[in-house]
Amino acid sequence: MSCLNKKIKSYILREMSPQEREAFEKKVQNDVTLAHELELQKKEFEFMKLLREEDVHNKAKDLRNNS
């Protein structure tokens, strides 16, 4: 994973300190490419979250049906 991707991931997962978040947000405001990449990765994280939720739902449904 590239350094940029690690920073984006840390930002999305709220692992950055307030100072790091502020500095990162300033970079995003001044860099169209970074802003675009951030939006793409946010969408990817949301999609993965939905897939996990669906998987959990399906497994719970299977457990109920097999009981």
C-alpha positions as protocol buffer text, in pm:
chain_id: "A"
residue {
  index: 1
  type: MET
  ca { x: 0 y: 0 z: 0 }
}
residue {
  index: 2
  type: SER
  ca { x: 139 y: 337 z: -95 }
}
residue {
  index: 3
  type: CYS
  ca { x: 203 y: 610 z: 159 }
}
residue {
  index: 4
  type: LEU
  ca { x: -81 y: 814 z: 10 }
}
residue {
  index: 5
  type: ASN
  ca { x: -324 y: 522 z: 37 }
}
residue {
  index: 6
  type: LYS
  ca { x: -221 y: 469 z: 400 }
}
residue {
  index: 7
  type: LYS
  ca { x: -292 y: 835 z: 476 }
}
residue {
  index: 8
  type: ILE
  ca { x: -629 y: 818 z: 304 }
}
residue {
  index: 9
  type: LYS
  ca { x: -717 y: 501 z: 493 }
}
residue {
  index: 10
  type: SER
  ca { x: -612 y: 659 z: 823 }
}
residue {
  index: 11
  type: TYR
  ca { x: -825 y: 961 z: 742 }
}
residue {
  index: 12
  type: ILE
  ca { x: -1132 y: 756 z: 652 }
}
residue {
  index: 13
  type: LEU
  ca { x: -1096 y: 535 z: 961 }
}
residue {
  index: 14
  type: ARG
  ca { x: -1042 y: 843 z: 1181 }
}
residue {
  index: 15
  type: GLU
  ca { x: -703 y: 720 z: 1298 }
}
residue {
  index: 16
  type: MET
  ca { x: -537 y: 1059 z: 1249 }
}
residue {
  index: 17
  type: SER
  ca { x: -487 y: 1311 z: 1525 }
}
residue {
  index: 18
  type: PRO
  ca { x: -688 y: 1632 z: 1493 }
}
residue {
  index: 19
  type: GLN
  ca { x: -376 y: 1812 z: 1369 }
}
residue {
  index: 20
  type: GLU
  ca { x: -307 y: 1542 z: 1108 }
}
residue {
  index: 21
  type: ARG
  ca { x: -671 y: 1553 z: 992 }
}
residue {
  index: 22
  type: GLU
  ca { x: -657 y: 1930 z: 954 }
}
residue {
  index: 23
  type: ALA
  ca { x: -334 y: 1916 z: 755 }
}
residue {
  index: 24
  type: PHE
  ca { x: -470 y: 1636 z: 536 }
}
residue {
  index: 25
  type: GLU
  ca { x: -795 y: 1824 z: 472 }
}
residue {
  index: 26
  type: LYS
  ca { x: -596 y: 2129 z: 361 }
}
residue {
  index: 27
  type: LYS
  ca { x: -403 y: 1910 z: 117 }
}
residue {
  index: 28
  type: VAL
  ca { x: -728 y: 1768 z: -16 }
}
residue {
  index: 29
  type: GLN
  ca { x: -867 y: 2119 z: -73 }
}
residue {
  index: 30
  type: ASN
  ca { x: -561 y: 2213 z: -278 }
}
residue {
  index: 31
  type: ASP
  ca { x: -516 y: 1889 z: -474 }
}
residue {
  index: 32
  type: VAL
  ca { x: -792 y: 1781 z: -712 }
}
residue {
  index: 33
  type: THR
  ca { x: -629 y: 1443 z: -771 }
}
residue {
  index: 34
  type: LEU
  ca { x: -606 y: 1374 z: -399 }
}
residue {
  index: 35
  type: ALA
  ca { x: -967 y: 1484 z: -349 }
}
residue {
  index: 36
  type: HIS
  ca { x: -1078 y: 1248 z: -625 }
}
residue {
  index: 37
  type: GLU
  ca { x: -879 y: 958 z: -480 }
}
residue {
  index: 38
  type: LEU
  ca { x: -1023 y: 1025 z: -135 }
}
residue {
  index: 39
  type: GLU
  ca { x: -1378 y: 1013 z: -272 }
}
residue {
  index: 40
  type: LEU
  ca { x: -1306 y: 689 z: -457 }
}
residue {
  index: 41
  type: GLN
  ca { x: -1165 y: 525 z: -147 }
}
residue {
  index: 42
  type: LYS
  ca { x: -1456 y: 647 z: 67 }
}
residue {
  index: 43
  type: LYS
  ca { x: -1693 y: 479 z: -179 }
}
residue {
  index: 44
  type: GLU
  ca { x: -1484 y: 160 z: -172 }
}
residue {
  index: 45
  type: PHE
  ca { x: -1492 y: 152 z: 210 }
}
residue {
  index: 46
  type: GLU
  ca { x: -1869 y: 207 z: 210 }
}
residue {
  index: 47
  type: PHE
  ca { x: -1917 y: -69 z: -47 }
}
residue {
  index: 48
  type: MET
  ca { x: -1705 y: -310 z: 156 }
}
residue {
  index: 49
  type: LYS
  ca { x: -1905 y: -222 z: 468 }
}
residue {
  index: 50
  type: LEU
  ca { x: -2229 y: -300 z: 286 }
}
residue {
  index: 51
  type: LEU
  ca { x: -2090 y: -632 z: 164 }
}
residue {
  index: 52
  type: ARG
  ca { x: -1990 y: -731 z: 520 }
}
residue {
  index: 53
  type: GLU
  ca { x: -2334 y: -634 z: 652 }
}
residue {
  index: 54
  type: GLU
  ca { x: -2503 y: -836 z: 379 }
}
residue {
  index: 55
  type: ASP
  ca { x: -2277 y: -1133 z: 452 }
}
residue {
  index: 56
  type: VAL
  ca { x: -2360 y: -1119 z: 823 }
}
residue {
  index: 57
  type: HIS
  ca { x: -2729 y: -1091 z: 741 }
}
residue {
  index: 58
  type: ASN
  ca { x: -2713 y: -1395 z: 510 }
}
residue {
  index: 59
  type: LYS
  ca { x: -2521 y: -1602 z: 765 }
}
residue {
  index: 60
  type: ALA
  ca { x: -2774 y: -1516 z: 1036 }
}
residue {
  index: 61
  type: LYS
  ca { x: -3056 y: -1610 z: 800 }
}
residue {
  index: 62
  type: ASP
  ca { x: -2886 y: -1944 z: 723 }
}
residue {
  index: 63
  type: LEU
  ca { x: -2845 y: -2014 z: 1095 }
}
residue {
  index: 64
  type: ARG
  ca { x: -3215 y: -1946 z: 1157 }
}
residue {
  index: 65
  type: ASN
  ca { x: -3315 y: -2169 z: 866 }
}
residue {
  index: 66
  type: ASN
  ca { x: -3089 y: -2455 z: 980 }
}
residue {
  index: 67
  type: SER
  ca { x: -3212 y: -2452 z: 1341 }
}
